[in-house]
Amino acid sequence: MCQGNYTLIYEYIPKVLVFGVGVSSFLILLFIVAFSKPGSRFVIKGSIWHKDAARERIVPEQFEKFWLLVQVQKFSFWGLVGWAFIALLARVVGHT
């Protein structure tokens, strides 16, 4: 009887995480385009995910919002990776 509710939850968690990754990625790109400091020659590379490197390139008034989006993206991405791992592990354990 309760299994139906859990199935519903398990269906939506990955969808929410994928949505979080997609939307936060899009908003991060918009922030980069809209709020890069003039002359910073903003290039998307690994260093942008480091707080100090990002602080040098984003307008100070908008930095906290930008950094919050980066954290949402990281949480969503690693949540999705963890969810996939748990689903794979459950499938392997379920077949043994």
N, C-alpha and C positions, 0 to 999 in steps of 0.2 A: 504494500500500500504506500509506504513512504518512498519507495525506490523511484517512483515517477517524479517526485519533487527533486530528488538528488540528481536524476538524469537531466532534468531541466536546468539545474544550476551548473552541472558539468558542461552542458552545451553552450551556455552563455559566457562563462569565464574566459575561454580562449577568444571568443568574438570581441569581448570588451577589451582584452589586452591587445589584440591586433588593431582595434580601433584606436586605442591609446597611442600605440606606436605610430600609426599612420597620421593621425591628427597632429600629434606633437611634432613629428618630423616636418610636416607641412608648415606649421606655425613657426618652427625654428627657422626654416628657410625664409619665411616672410620677415621675421625679426632681423635676420642677417641682411636682407636686402634693404629693409626700411631703416634700421637703426645702427648700421655700421658707422664708425667714426669716419669723417671725410679723410681721404688719403691713407686709410689703414690697409687698403688692398686686401680686403678680407678674402681668404682662401679657405674653403672647407677642407680641413684635414684633421688628423687625430688630435692635434693640440687644442682644437676648439672645445673639446670636452673637458679640458683642464680649466679650472676656474680662473687662474691668473692670466692665461692666454686669452680667454674669452673677455675678461675684464678690460684688457688693453684694446680690444677691437669694437666693443659695443658701447654706445652712448651711456654714460653713467646713470642717467635717469631711468633707463629701461633695463639695466642689467639684472636687477632682481627678478623681474618678470621673465627675462630670457633664461636665467639660471633655473627658475622653477620649471620651465618647459623642458629643459635638459634633464632635470631630475625625473619628471613624469615619463619622459622617453626612456630613460635608463630603467626605471621601475617596471614599466610596461614590457620592455624588451626582455629583461631578465626574468620577469614573471612568466612570460610566454615560453622562454627556454625551460624554466623549471617545470612549467605545466606539461610541456612536451616530454620532458624526462620522466615525470611521474606517470604520464599516460603510457609511455613505452614500457616502463618498469611494471606497471600494473598488467599490461598485456602479456609481458614475458612471464611474470609470476602466475598469471591466470591460466597459462597454457601448460604449466609444468605439473 
